[in-house]
Amino acid sequence: MQPKTMLASGLAMGRGVALQALVSFAAVLVLWQAAATGLALPSFLLPSPADVVAAYGAYGPRLLTEAGVTLAETMLGLAAGIAFGLLAGFAVSASPLAGRLLSPLLVVSQALPVFALAPLLVLWFGFGLASKVVMTTLVIFFPVASAFADGLRRTPPHFLDLARLNGAGRLRTLRLIRVPAALPALVTGIRVAAVYAPIGAVIGEWVGASRGLGLLMVQANARMQTPLLFAALGVLAAATLLLKIAVDRLTLRLIPWIEKD
């Protein structure tokens, strides 16, 4: 399949998925409104969609401002997590000894709950941008590193045999054979990381921050402003979805020979 045809197919599929998502979202709104009306619960327990829309109207500028802060933290953490994930993937697959030494550390980094690390990161890096970027990096580091290392290890053996027959050294084989063969696995890891990246930023903001959607959620919850809390969650969900779509399209343009599922 030609790259242009593959790209067009991927974009068409993306539009179909977006339409399905809109239909599902509309169905959820209808059920939500019916539940809020039928149960007649106060808005601080279960706000109706109309209450959330009113919160968007009342707090729209602030929601956008705080979303911009969270998105900046997410993007910086995503870039740092991908960079460190690539380095770790190279290191793990470089030699059996390095793999045995680093693999347990990668697993331990994910076994520790992020909520336990967040207070320490705020203590070490402060309430500003740095602690949220580090938290986001830790959340998405493992998916990228593990996916890339697995892709490098699973290079087809006949490719490696062909490289050796042509006299290619380790670095040339890595650059021309192993890395291109590992790109599908790397793209999968990056797409997973794009979904989890905002979670790291928001968790950091919950623990300690001066700006961001996470701080706004904590404040709204403490004041029982549940419609505002739902509105912030909606903005976070929309930002995550847009980030996922942007990453999907960027990977299709940069690596068009990887067919999208």
BALOBA-1460 file (C-alpha; in Angstrom, 3 decimals):
// residues 261
<rec num="1" residu="m" x="0.000" y="0.000" z="0.000"/>
<rec num="2" residu="q" x="1.342" y="3.445" z="-0.952"/>
<rec num="3" residu="p" x="2.057" y="5.899" z="1.899"/>
<rec num="4" residu="k" x="-0.485" y="8.445" z="0.605"/>
<rec num="5" residu="t" x="-3.164" y="5.781" z="0.308"/>
<rec num="6" residu="m" x="-2.331" y="4.502" z="3.778"/>
<rec num="7" residu="l" x="-2.500" y="8.021" z="5.220"/>
<rec num="8" residu="a" x="-5.859" y="8.690" z="3.551"/>
<rec num="9" residu="s" x="-7.174" y="5.382" z="4.864"/>
<rec num="10" residu="g" x="-6.013" y="6.221" z="8.360"/>
<rec num="11" residu="l" x="-7.624" y="9.661" z="8.278"/>
<rec num="12" residu="a" x="-10.892" y="8.220" z="6.962"/>
<rec num="13" residu="m" x="-10.848" y="5.636" z="9.721"/>
<rec num="14" residu="g" x="-10.194" y="8.420" z="12.234"/>
<rec num="15" residu="r" x="-13.280" y="10.301" z="11.030"/>
<rec num="16" residu="g" x="-15.354" y="7.144" z="11.405"/>
<rec num="17" residu="v" x="-14.096" y="6.635" z="14.950"/>
<rec num="18" residu="a" x="-14.860" y="10.292" z="15.759"/>
<rec num="19" residu="l" x="-18.445" y="9.867" z="14.513"/>
<rec num="20" residu="q" x="-18.899" y="6.769" z="16.640"/>
<rec num="21" residu="a" x="-17.518" y="8.643" z="19.647"/>
<rec num="22" residu="l" x="-19.994" y="11.492" z="19.106"/>
<rec num="23" residu="v" x="-22.914" y="9.065" z="18.958"/>
<rec num="24" residu="s" x="-21.749" y="7.346" z="22.149"/>
<rec num="25" residu="f" x="-21.261" y="10.707" z="23.857"/>
<rec num="26" residu="a" x="-24.772" y="11.822" z="22.906"/>
<rec num="27" residu="a" x="-26.224" y="8.593" z="24.311"/>
<rec num="28" residu="v" x="-24.345" y="9.108" z="27.585"/>
<rec num="29" residu="l" x="-25.678" y="12.672" z="27.842"/>
<rec num="30" residu="v" x="-29.263" y="11.491" z="27.349"/>
<rec num="31" residu="l" x="-28.918" y="8.795" z="30.026"/>
<rec num="32" residu="w" x="-27.159" y="11.238" z="32.347"/>
<rec num="33" residu="q" x="-29.908" y="13.846" z="32.000"/>
<rec num="34" residu="a" x="-32.596" y="11.197" z="32.546"/>
<rec num="35" residu="a" x="-30.869" y="9.965" z="35.724"/>
<rec num="36" residu="a" x="-30.389" y="13.492" z="37.103"/>
<rec num="37" residu="t" x="-34.029" y="14.357" z="36.401"/>
<rec num="38" residu="g" x="-35.526" y="11.073" z="37.551"/>
<rec num="39" residu="l" x="-33.595" y="10.780" z="40.811"/>
<rec num="40" residu="a" x="-34.039" y="14.497" z="41.594"/>
<rec num="41" residu="l" x="-30.688" y="14.665" z="43.344"/>
<rec num="42" residu="p" x="-29.118" y="18.002" z="44.328"/>
<rec num="43" residu="s" x="-26.493" y="19.313" z="41.929"/>
<rec num="44" residu="f" x="-23.644" y="18.822" z="44.409"/>
<rec num="45" residu="l" x="-24.360" y="15.065" z="44.301"/>
<rec num="46" residu="l" x="-25.204" y="14.597" z="40.630"/>
<rec num="47" residu="p" x="-25.273" y="17.701" z="38.443"/>
<rec num="48" residu="s" x="-27.237" y="17.508" z="35.234"/>
<rec num="49" residu="p" x="-25.633" y="18.238" z="31.858"/>
<rec num="50" residu="a" x="-27.381" y="21.613" z="31.975"/>
<rec num="51" residu="d" x="-25.629" y="22.402" z="35.276"/>
<rec num="52" residu="v" x="-22.268" y="21.488" z="33.766"/>
<rec num="53" residu="v" x="-22.958" y="23.647" z="30.702"/>
<rec num="54" residu="a" x="-23.782" y="26.525" z="33.057"/>
<rec num="55" residu="a" x="-20.445" y="25.947" z="34.793"/>
<rec num="56" residu="y" x="-18.699" y="26.184" z="31.426"/>
<rec num="57" residu="g" x="-20.422" y="29.519" z="30.858"/>
<rec num="58" residu="a" x="-19.503" y="30.868" z="34.292"/>
<rec num="59" residu="y" x="-15.922" y="29.562" z="34.471"/>
<rec num="60" residu="g" x="-15.002" y="29.204" z="30.789"/>
<rec num="61" residu="p" x="-11.993" y="31.576" z="30.755"/>
<rec num="62" residu="r" x="-10.509" y="30.054" z="33.895"/>
<rec num="63" residu="l" x="-11.041" y="26.513" z="32.631"/>
<rec num="64" residu="l" x="-9.169" y="27.346" z="29.432"/>
<rec num="65" residu="t" x="-6.353" y="29.041" z="31.341"/>
<rec num="66" residu="e" x="-5.896" y="26.122" z="33.737"/>
<rec num="67" residu="a" x="-6.162" y="23.645" z="30.857"/>
<rec num="68" residu="g" x="-3.322" y="25.471" z="29.097"/>
<rec num="69" residu="v" x="-1.118" y="25.024" z="32.180"/>
<rec num="70" residu="t" x="-1.924" y="21.312" z="32.448"/>
<rec num="71" residu="l" x="-1.405" y="20.806" z="28.720"/>
<rec num="72" residu="a" x="2.020" y="22.483" z="28.862"/>
<rec num="73" residu="e" x="3.050" y="20.205" z="31.734"/>
<rec num="74" residu="t" x="1.735" y="17.210" z="29.804"/>
<rec num="75" residu="m" x="3.576" y="18.038" z="26.584"/>
<rec num="76" residu="l" x="6.885" y="18.644" z="28.347"/>
<rec num="77" residu="g" x="6.523" y="15.445" z="30.364"/>
<rec num="78" residu="l" x="5.560" y="13.504" z="27.236"/>
<rec num="79" residu="a" x="8.646" y="14.718" z="25.387"/>
<rec num="80" residu="a" x="10.921" y="13.943" z="28.350"/>
<rec num="81" residu="g" x="9.318" y="10.545" z="28.910"/>
<rec num="82" residu="i" x="9.774" y="9.569" z="25.260"/>
<rec num="83" residu="a" x="13.416" y="10.691" z="25.315"/>
<rec num="84" residu="f" x="14.264" y="8.766" z="28.502"/>
<rec num="85" residu="g" x="12.213" y="5.801" z="27.285"/>
<rec num="86" residu="l" x="14.259" y="5.644" z="24.096"/>
<rec num="87" residu="l" x="17.509" y="5.748" z="26.050"/>
<rec num="88" residu="a" x="16.317" y="3.031" z="28.427"/>
<rec num="89" residu="g" x="15.111" y="0.881" z="25.535"/>
<rec num="90" residu="f" x="18.510" y="1.137" z="23.877"/>
<rec num="91" residu="a" x="20.274" y="0.321" z="27.156"/>
<rec num="92" residu="v" x="18.087" y="-2.692" z="27.981"/>
<rec num="93" residu="s" x="18.530" y="-4.199" z="24.531"/>
<rec num="94" residu="a" x="22.238" y="-3.314" z="24.210"/>
<rec num="95" residu="s" x="23.440" y="-6.395" z="26.061"/>
<rec num="96" residu="p" x="22.010" y="-9.233" z="28.158"/>
<rec num="97" residu="l" x="23.834" y="-7.901" z="31.224"/>
<rec num="98" residu="a" x="22.351" y="-4.410" z="30.836"/>
<rec num="99" residu="g" x="18.920" y="-5.953" z="30.352"/>
<rec num="100" residu="r" x="19.219" y="-7.987" z="33.550"/>
<rec num="101" residu="l" x="20.359" y="-4.943" z="35.510"/>
<rec num="102" residu="l" x="17.871" y="-2.392" z="34.183"/>
<rec num="103" residu="s" x="14.708" y="-4.465" z="33.685"/>
<rec num="104" residu="p" x="14.014" y="-4.865" z="37.447"/>
<rec num="105" residu="l" x="14.465" y="-1.116" z="37.910"/>
<rec num="106" residu="l" x="11.904" y="-0.435" z="35.186"/>
<rec num="107" residu="v" x="9.421" y="-2.765" z="36.856"/>
<rec num="108" residu="v" x="10.023" y="-1.249" z="40.293"/>
<rec num="109" residu="s" x="9.481" y="2.246" z="38.861"/>
<rec num="110" residu="q" x="5.941" y="1.191" z="37.960"/>
<rec num="111" residu="a" x="5.281" y="-0.879" z="41.088"/>
<rec num="112" residu="l" x="5.565" y="2.209" z="43.313"/>
<rec num="113" residu="p" x="2.239" y="4.099" z="43.447"/>
<rec num="114" residu="v" x="2.500" y="7.528" z="41.874"/>
<rec num="115" residu="f" x="0.535" y="9.072" z="44.744"/>
<rec num="116" residu="a" x="3.337" y="8.009" z="47.087"/>
<rec num="117" residu="l" x="5.941" y="9.707" z="44.899"/>
<rec num="118" residu="a" x="3.984" y="12.903" z="44.209"/>
<rec num="119" residu="p" x="4.525" y="14.511" z="47.658"/>
<rec num="120" residu="l" x="8.251" y="13.819" z="47.426"/>
<rec num="121" residu="l" x="8.450" y="15.327" z="43.949"/>
<rec num="122" residu="v" x="6.632" y="18.452" z="45.135"/>
<rec num="123" residu="l" x="9.022" y="18.655" z="48.096"/>
<rec num="124" residu="w" x="12.093" y="18.255" z="45.864"/>
<rec num="125" residu="f" x="11.016" y="20.284" z="42.818"/>
<rec num="126" residu="g" x="8.496" y="22.728" z="44.279"/>
<rec num="127" residu="f" x="4.903" y="23.623" z="43.467"/>
<rec num="128" residu="g" x="5.690" y="24.859" z="39.979"/>
<rec num="129" residu="l" x="6.116" y="23.287" z="36.577"/>
<rec num="130" residu="a" x="9.105" y="21.032" z="37.322"/>
<rec num="131" residu="s" x="7.400" y="18.598" z="39.718"/>
<rec num="132" residu="k" x="4.469" y="18.053" z="37.318"/>
<rec num="133" residu="v" x="6.801" y="17.427" z="34.380"/>
<rec num="134" residu="v" x="8.781" y="14.872" z="36.409"/>
<rec num="135" residu="m" x="5.567" y="13.144" z="37.508"/>
<rec num="136" residu="t" x="4.317" y="12.954" z="33.918"/>
<rec num="137" residu="t" x="7.692" y="11.617" z="32.797"/>
<rec num="138" residu="l" x="7.556" y="8.846" z="35.388"/>
<rec num="139" residu="v" x="4.030" y="7.843" z="34.375"/>
<rec num="140" residu="i" x="4.781" y="7.456" z="30.647"/>
<rec num="141" residu="f" x="8.420" y="6.390" z="30.840"/>
<rec num="142" residu="f" x="7.717" y="2.671" z="31.278"/>
<rec num="143" residu="p" x="5.288" y="2.171" z="28.336"/>
<rec num="144" residu="v" x="7.747" y="3.780" z="25.922"/>
<rec num="145" residu="a" x="10.847" y="2.055" z="27.295"/>
<rec num="146" residu="s" x="9.283" y="-1.403" z="27.476"/>
<rec num="147" residu="a" x="7.659" y="-1.163" z="24.025"/>
<rec num="148" residu="f" x="10.859" y="0.058" z="22.351"/>
<rec num="149" residu="a" x="13.088" y="-2.504" z="24.093"/>
<rec num="150" residu="d" x="10.688" y="-5.288" z="23.137"/>
<rec num="151" residu="g" x="10.671" y="-4.085" z="19.525"/>
<rec num="152" residu="l" x="14.471" y="-4.056" z="19.400"/>
<rec num="153" residu="r" x="14.655" y="-7.562" z="20.844"/>
<rec num="154" residu="r" x="12.126" y="-8.912" z="18.342"/>
<rec num="155" residu="t" x="14.011" y="-7.909" z="15.206"/>
<rec num="156" residu="p" x="13.456" y="-10.723" z="12.646"/>
<rec num="157" residu="p" x="16.523" y="-13.014" z="12.770"/>
<rec num="158" residu="h" x="16.839" y="-13.185" z="8.976"/>
<rec num="159" residu="f" x="17.281" y="-9.399" z="8.889"/>
<rec num="160" residu="l" x="20.188" y="-9.698" z="11.313"/>
<rec num="161" residu="d" x="21.676" y="-12.590" z="9.341"/>
<rec num="162" residu="l" x="21.494" y="-10.511" z="6.164"/>
<rec num="163" residu="a" x="23.241" y="-7.607" z="7.900"/>
<rec num="164" residu="r" x="26.047" y="-9.859" z="9.112"/>
<rec num="165" residu="l" x="26.488" y="-11.359" z="5.655"/>
<rec num="166" residu="n" x="26.959" y="-7.858" z="4.267"/>
<rec num="167" residu="g" x="29.547" y="-6.985" z="6.903"/>
<rec num="168" residu="a" x="27.433" y="-4.510" z="8.877"/>
<rec num="169" residu="g" x="28.716" y="-3.696" z="12.360"/>
<rec num="170" residu="r" x="26.644" y="-3.338" z="15.536"/>
<rec num="171" residu="l" x="25.967" y="0.378" z="15.125"/>
<rec num="172" residu="r" x="25.115" y="0.106" z="11.436"/>
<rec num="173" residu="t" x="22.838" y="-2.867" z="12.104"/>
<rec num="174" residu="l" x="21.153" y="-0.929" z="14.904"/>
<rec num="175" residu="r" x="20.607" y="2.140" z="12.731"/>
<rec num="176" residu="l" x="19.507" y="0.425" z="9.534"/>
<rec num="177" residu="i" x="17.842" y="-2.780" z="10.742"/>
<rec num="178" residu="r" x="16.895" y="-2.952" z="14.410"/>
<rec num="179" residu="v" x="15.551" y="0.581" z="14.945"/>
<rec num="180" residu="p" x="13.327" y="0.596" z="11.817"/>
<rec num="181" residu="a" x="12.020" y="-2.862" z="12.761"/>
<rec num="182" residu="a" x="11.231" y="-1.618" z="16.291"/>
<rec num="183" residu="l" x="9.332" y="1.497" z="15.162"/>
<rec num="184" residu="p" x="5.865" y="-0.170" z="15.159"/>
<rec num="185" residu="a" x="6.336" y="-1.197" z="18.794"/>
<rec num="186" residu="l" x="7.667" y="2.265" z="19.672"/>
<rec num="187" residu="v" x="4.664" y="3.956" z="18.061"/>
<rec num="188" residu="t" x="2.348" y="1.727" z="20.095"/>
<rec num="189" residu="g" x="4.147" y="2.728" z="23.287"/>
<rec num="190" residu="i" x="3.966" y="6.430" z="22.413"/>
<rec num="191" residu="r" x="0.241" y="6.201" z="21.671"/>
<rec num="192" residu="v" x="-0.364" y="4.562" z="25.037"/>
<rec num="193" residu="a" x="1.812" y="7.176" z="26.738"/>
<rec num="194" residu="a" x="-0.165" y="10.014" z="25.142"/>
<rec num="195" residu="v" x="-3.303" y="8.811" z="26.927"/>
<rec num="196" residu="y" x="-1.622" y="8.477" z="30.336"/>
<rec num="197" residu="a" x="0.442" y="11.666" z="30.162"/>
<rec num="198" residu="p" x="-2.309" y="14.048" z="31.397"/>
<rec num="199" residu="i" x="-2.918" y="11.730" z="34.365"/>
<rec num="200" residu="g" x="0.602" y="12.327" z="35.636"/>
<rec num="201" residu="a" x="0.234" y="16.098" z="35.382"/>
<rec num="202" residu="v" x="-3.133" y="16.122" z="37.153"/>
<rec num="203" residu="i" x="-1.910" y="13.843" z="39.965"/>
<rec num="204" residu="g" x="0.970" y="16.230" z="40.562"/>
<rec num="205" residu="e" x="-1.474" y="19.156" z="40.663"/>
<rec num="206" residu="w" x="-3.708" y="17.333" z="43.142"/>
<rec num="207" residu="v" x="-0.839" y="16.956" z="45.600"/>
<rec num="208" residu="g" x="0.516" y="20.473" z="45.327"/>
<rec num="209" residu="a" x="0.254" y="23.181" z="42.701"/>
<rec num="210" residu="s" x="-0.502" y="26.826" z="42.157"/>
<rec num="211" residu="r" x="-2.119" y="26.366" z="38.724"/>
<rec num="212" residu="g" x="-3.751" y="23.698" z="36.574"/>
<rec num="213" residu="l" x="-6.914" y="21.662" z="36.155"/>
<rec num="214" residu="g" x="-5.942" y="19.359" z="39.032"/>
<rec num="215" residu="l" x="-5.838" y="22.271" z="41.460"/>
<rec num="216" residu="l" x="-9.171" y="23.521" z="40.128"/>
<rec num="217" residu="m" x="-10.698" y="20.063" z="40.713"/>
<rec num="218" residu="v" x="-9.427" y="19.966" z="44.306"/>
<rec num="219" residu="q" x="-10.803" y="23.424" z="45.011"/>
<rec num="220" residu="a" x="-14.175" y="22.623" z="43.409"/>
<rec num="221" residu="n" x="-14.460" y="19.395" z="45.379"/>
<rec num="222" residu="a" x="-13.646" y="21.144" z="48.679"/>
<rec num="223" residu="r" x="-16.313" y="23.783" z="47.978"/>
<rec num="224" residu="m" x="-18.847" y="21.164" z="46.775"/>
<rec num="225" residu="q" x="-18.947" y="22.833" z="43.357"/>
<rec num="226" residu="t" x="-19.614" y="19.543" z="41.626"/>
<rec num="227" residu="p" x="-20.743" y="21.074" z="38.306"/>
<rec num="228" residu="l" x="-17.387" y="22.866" z="38.075"/>
<rec num="229" residu="l" x="-15.613" y="19.597" z="38.921"/>
<rec num="230" residu="f" x="-17.463" y="17.837" z="36.102"/>
<rec num="231" residu="a" x="-16.651" y="20.705" z="33.758"/>
<rec num="232" residu="a" x="-12.942" y="20.401" z="34.573"/>
<rec num="233" residu="l" x="-13.123" y="16.648" z="33.983"/>
<rec num="234" residu="g" x="-14.755" y="17.289" z="30.613"/>
<rec num="235" residu="v" x="-11.992" y="19.695" z="29.608"/>
<rec num="236" residu="l" x="-9.359" y="17.172" z="30.695"/>
<rec num="237" residu="a" x="-11.049" y="14.406" z="28.699"/>
<rec num="238" residu="a" x="-11.258" y="16.625" z="25.606"/>
<rec num="239" residu="a" x="-7.593" y="17.624" z="25.936"/>
<rec num="240" residu="t" x="-6.555" y="13.969" z="26.285"/>
<rec num="241" residu="l" x="-8.588" y="13.000" z="23.224"/>
<rec num="242" residu="l" x="-7.095" y="15.820" z="21.141"/>
<rec num="243" residu="l" x="-3.584" y="14.862" z="22.276"/>
<rec num="244" residu="k" x="-4.210" y="11.236" z="21.307"/>
<rec num="245" residu="i" x="-5.496" y="12.267" z="17.863"/>
<rec num="246" residu="a" x="-2.515" y="14.591" z="17.354"/>
<rec num="247" residu="v" x="-0.049" y="11.839" z="18.275"/>
<rec num="248" residu="d" x="-1.791" y="9.357" z="15.964"/>
<rec num="249" residu="r" x="-1.665" y="11.735" z="13.013"/>
<rec num="250" residu="l" x="1.903" y="12.786" z="13.719"/>
<rec num="251" residu="t" x="3.105" y="9.189" z="13.804"/>
<rec num="252" residu="l" x="1.248" y="8.478" z="10.553"/>
<rec num="253" residu="r" x="2.971" y="11.408" z="8.868"/>
<rec num="254" residu="l" x="6.436" y="10.742" z="10.245"/>
<rec num="255" residu="i" x="6.285" y="6.957" z="9.831"/>
<rec num="256" residu="p" x="3.717" y="6.420" z="7.046"/>
<rec num="257" residu="w" x="4.746" y="2.832" z="6.332"/>
<rec num="258" residu="i" x="3.322" y="1.697" z="9.681"/>
<rec num="259" residu="e" x="-0.253" y="0.700" z="8.980"/>
<rec num="260" residu="k" x="-2.733" y="1.904" z="11.561"/>
<rec num="261" residu="d" x="-4.924" y="-0.740" z="13.225"/>
